[in-house]
Amino acid sequence: MTVHFFRTTNKNDLFQEVTVEKTSNHTDVLSLDSAQYGQTIDGFGASFTDSSAFLVDEVIDEKEKVMQKLFDPKEGIGLSILRNPMGASDYARTIYSYDDQVEGKTDLNLKHFSINHDRKSILPLTKWAQALNPELKVFASPWSAPGWMKDSQKMVTGRLQKEYYPVYAQYFVKFIEAYQKEDVPIYAVTPQNEPLYEPENYPGMFFPAKEEATFVQSYLKPALKKAGLQTKIFGYDHNWDRVDYPFELLDRAYDAFDGIAWHWYGGFPASQSRVSHYFSEKEIHFTEGSGGDWIPAFEPAFSNLICQGIEILRHGSKSFVLWNIALDEKNGPTVPNFGRSTCRGLIAVNQKTKAYEYTLDYYGLAHFSKYIRPGAKRIVTKQTKSLKNVAFKNVDDSFVVVLFNDSSSEKKVLITDSKKNLGIMTLPAKSAGTFFQSNKTE
């Protein structure tokens, strides 16, 4: 048996391995001998937005090293999900779809559909990530349909016109098939990123629950089935504060959706469980959360990331996906006329000097992604207000526990299973730890 403990205590002490004590006085006990198990994990990750892909591929000189530190399970933190935009998002250098037309023109047969934009950086980096981590899953989400399908006639603002529902369903089919031809299977799609938000300065599309349910049930799901595609469909893809939307989706079109996707920019993680209580057969996924200037770095921001991650997983999510993999010194690039960006990527890149550094988000995500591998099952554990935790058993029978000391004093945590004490972890106030125990000898 081998035991490892990785801890983050401050901005200068990030995901560092420390000694596991065998005998010592302890303040808390965490038992892993529960016979109850929760969800099975699909993975952890972030997004190769147009901006992130550009920075990693064309700005950073050491991109081989960076890709390894992101995706390699042994040499890096083993990210296992990419949730990439289908077309432009707010973090893109231009506004584009896969079938742009001049004003007044349409393309009902999608003869001009092309993923050529992605062939420059997004697709090659996605394939590279897949090579580094064969367990990688790719999720895809559009920020907007092509402008000619919308009542606004542009990708910024507006809603999808019902006459284009069949065409838009084929747009998804063509996208999935195009990536599949490149040996990149699309594991899941969402019909629309943040369907209740209609931004005025970057691509977006208002897509009420009734309309999304109709589109998926009557058009998208049948189109995928007819094409022989097994890609899953996750509905909603928006914040915890509007549980009415996923309820309406599943009330109207239960069989059409494989699960519900969530973001963290409003509400609380318990919303995931509230919906799951009534629709327990549907998957739960957390598909976007970004760090940013709205929470001061370091301790408040890092604590928020770890605590939210723990709660997201305790409330049944099969994934925990942050936002941009990389952003520059201005928290961009962003689409023209976006204004000031306040988001933070996993990597901060200076476009002028080409210097880069891994942010608190990278190290926070590492606490989960490094050792909780795809296929892991969550062990049901008890937690206190001051000692937050989530625990997993991997397919190789190794145990992983992520802990956070949310108190103002040091804690010594004894971790046990049904047979023995596994070790004692020292956690200073407001610090995070990842405990990993394997039956393999090193």
Secondary structure as GFF3:
##gff-version 3
##sequence-region A 1 442
A	DSSP	beta_strand	2	8	.	.	.	ID=ss1
A	DSSP	beta_strand	16	18	.	.	.	ID=ss2
A	DSSP	beta_strand	28	31	.	.	.	ID=ss3
A	DSSP	beta_strand	37	40	.	.	.	ID=ss4
A	DSSP	beta_strand	43	47	.	.	.	ID=ss5
A	DSSP	alpha_helix	50	54	.	.	.	ID=ss6
A	DSSP	pi_helix	55	59	.	.	.	ID=ss7
A	DSSP	alpha_helix	63	71	.	.	.	ID=ss8
A	DSSP	beta_strand	81	85	.	.	.	ID=ss9
A	DSSP	alpha_helix	116	119	.	.	.	ID=ss10
A	DSSP	alpha_helix	122	132	.	.	.	ID=ss11
A	DSSP	beta_strand	137	141	.	.	.	ID=ss12
A	DSSP	three_ten_helix	147	149	.	.	.	ID=ss13
A	DSSP	three_ten_helix	162	164	.	.	.	ID=ss14
A	DSSP	alpha_helix	165	181	.	.	.	ID=ss15
A	DSSP	beta_strand	188	189	.	.	.	ID=ss16
A	DSSP	alpha_helix	209	215	.	.	.	ID=ss17
A	DSSP	pi_helix	216	220	.	.	.	ID=ss18
A	DSSP	alpha_helix	221	226	.	.	.	ID=ss19
A	DSSP	beta_strand	232	239	.	.	.	ID=ss20
A	DSSP	alpha_helix	244	253	.	.	.	ID=ss21
A	DSSP	three_ten_helix	254	256	.	.	.	ID=ss22
A	DSSP	beta_strand	259	263	.	.	.	ID=ss23
A	DSSP	alpha_helix	270	278	.	.	.	ID=ss24
A	DSSP	beta_strand	283	288	.	.	.	ID=ss25
A	DSSP	beta_strand	291	292	.	.	.	ID=ss26
A	DSSP	alpha_helix	299	314	.	.	.	ID=ss27
A	DSSP	beta_strand	319	324	.	.	.	ID=ss28
A	DSSP	beta_strand	326	328	.	.	.	ID=ss29
A	DSSP	beta_strand	343	344	.	.	.	ID=ss30
A	DSSP	beta_strand	347	349	.	.	.	ID=ss31
A	DSSP	beta_strand	356	358	.	.	.	ID=ss32
A	DSSP	alpha_helix	360	369	.	.	.	ID=ss33
A	DSSP	beta_strand	377	379	.	.	.	ID=ss34
A	DSSP	beta_strand	387	393	.	.	.	ID=ss35
A	DSSP	beta_strand	399	405	.	.	.	ID=ss36
A	DSSP	beta_strand	411	416	.	.	.	ID=ss37
A	DSSP	beta_strand	421	427	.	.	.	ID=ss38
A	DSSP	beta_strand	432	438	.	.	.	ID=ss39
###
